Amino acid sequence: MSYLGRKWPAPVARPMIPFYAAGLIVMYGVNSFAGALAQSDEYKNDPRNPASKSSDAH
């Protein structure tokens, strides 16, 4: 007896390839946007910014 039920010969990875690709594209875009915001004048001196130039130790 299998806990996962009966195995069906259904493809899983191949039909999902467009969704994986779209996810990677969206993740790249969000990362690029976050990097651009971190370098902008508005957030450049924010102490929560990991790319901040100040190296104050807590």
Summary of the structure (lengths in Angstrom):
residues: 58
radius of gyration: 21.7
end to end distance: 57.5
largest distance: 62.3
contacts: 83
relative contact order: 0.08
helix: 45%
strand: 0%
